[in-house]
Amino acid sequence: FEKTSGVTVLSMKQQKAGKIDKKNKEDFTRIAYTLSLDADAFQLLALLDEIESHPRLMSVTQLKLQGKTGNFLEIGPQTRSLAREKFTNFKYHSFDIVDTYGPDFVGDITKRNDAIPDGYFDCISCMDVLEHVLNPFEAVAELRRITRDGGYVMLSSPLNLRIHGPIPDCWRFTEHGYKSLLRDWDIEQI
């Protein structure tokens, strides 16, 4: 992260030695973060927005789907686990272009993936993936094909963030870009 973002995160932890009483505020672990910014202020704002937006988007969608079950797909999760933790009422599946992290499906989201039937997923998480694909319109078409009618797709990508890995990093989408990409979808901005 530090190599691609220009932001260095240093953390310091302090806690009392010995047994910790979780009811006593004095005994809670205290964590302070220092950010060293090698880029400009927009990089820091983009980082903070990304840290805040993913949990918020997932929490709002989780509330909408509370009590429902079905199939959930996370695209490009690498080592992230927030979706797996939040959507426990769904059968979790993962998808990535490489098998490095052991996904359930290996493929290119810009192509038809015959291992996945039409309308198979009730909810899909595609966070910080679209900026890396060569053809985002084809990726959105494949997302549409594999999402059931009435299903949900959580979609995000950075706008004000420098080029980052995995390479290629091809796109930045404005509100207008998303509206064009998702012109056949009902869009709910969170």
Disulfide bonds with the S-S distance in Angstrom:
none
